Amino acid sequence: MREATILVLESTPERADALVRRVRDLGGYRPIAAKTPEQAIRMTDDARFGVRAALMAPDYPVADLAGALDALRAGTVSRRLRFVAIGAHPGTETLGRLRDAGVDLA
């Protein structure tokens, strides 16, 4: 059985690398980090990756978070890409923004 691909959306390369290592150490998952939102879209559009979930920083640098998440979902076969915000509790305002944008878990 193929490992589930987890897309890592972090705001800095250092944090992305650290998260990729942590996910890989869990076993059973193939983490890939996108350096830009455009690269993330290409990855979700590519059937070879088969992205099933995305771990994202609450401060991921995009102007329109809901639009960015919709664009990522549009490329997946099932259209049900799950988004999980990671890190410390982001506060009530940020949680509302994440929820409104379509983030599944925080």
C-alpha positions in Angstrom: 0.0 0.0 0.0 1.3 3.5 -0.9 2.0 5.9 1.9 -0.5 8.8 2.2 1.1 12.1 1.0 0.9 15.0 3.5 1.6 18.4 2.1 3.5 20.7 4.4 2.7 24.5 4.1 5.0 26.4 6.4 6.0 30.0 6.5 9.8 29.4 6.6 12.0 26.7 5.1 13.5 25.8 8.5 10.0 25.2 10.0 9.0 23.2 6.9 12.1 21.0 7.1 11.5 20.3 10.8 7.9 19.4 10.2 8.8 17.1 7.2 11.2 15.2 9.4 8.7 14.8 12.2 6.0 13.5 9.9 8.4 11.1 8.2 9.5 9.8 11.6 5.8 8.9 12.3 6.0 6.4 9.5 3.2 5.6 7.1 3.2 9.1 5.6 5.1 10.7 2.8 5.6 14.4 3.6 6.3 16.9 0.9 6.9 20.6 1.5 5.8 23.3 -0.9 8.0 26.4 -1.0 5.3 28.6 -2.5 1.5 28.5 -2.9 2.0 28.0 -6.6 4.1 24.9 -6.0 1.5 23.6 -3.6 -1.1 23.8 -6.3 1.1 22.0 -8.8 1.6 19.2 -6.2 -2.1 18.8 -5.5 -2.8 18.8 -9.3 -0.2 16.0 -9.8 -1.8 12.5 -9.4 1.6 11.0 -8.6 1.6 12.8 -5.3 -1.9 11.9 -4.3 -2.0 14.5 -1.5 -4.6 13.6 1.1 -4.0 16.2 3.8 -2.1 19.5 4.3 -0.4 20.6 7.5 -0.2 24.4 7.6 1.0 27.2 9.7 -1.7 29.6 10.8 0.5 32.4 9.5 1.0 30.8 6.0 1.7 33.9 3.8 -1.3 34.2 1.4 -3.6 37.2 1.0 -6.8 35.1 0.4 -6.6 32.0 2.6 -10.0 30.7 1.6 -9.2 31.1 -2.1 -5.8 29.4 -1.7 -7.4 26.4 0.1 -10.1 26.2 -2.6 -7.4 26.2 -5.3 -5.6 23.4 -3.6 -8.7 21.3 -3.1 -9.7 21.8 -6.8 -6.6 19.8 -7.8 -7.2 16.8 -5.7 -9.1 13.8 -7.1 -11.6 13.5 -4.3 -11.9 17.3 -3.8 -11.7 16.5 -0.1 -8.2 17.6 0.9 -8.1 18.0 4.7 -6.3 21.0 6.2 -4.8 21.0 9.7 -3.4 24.1 11.2 -0.5 23.3 13.4 1.5 25.0 16.2 0.6 26.9 19.3 -3.0 28.1 19.9 -3.4 30.9 17.4 -6.1 32.9 19.4 -9.8 33.3 18.8 -9.6 35.8 15.9 -7.1 33.6 13.9 -9.2 30.5 14.7 -12.2 32.2 13.2 -10.3 33.1 10.1 -9.0 29.6 9.7 -12.5 28.1 10.2 -14.0 30.6 7.7 -11.3 29.6 5.2 -12.1 25.9 5.4 -9.4 24.6 7.7 -10.7 21.3 9.2 -8.7 21.1 12.4 -6.6 23.5 14.4 
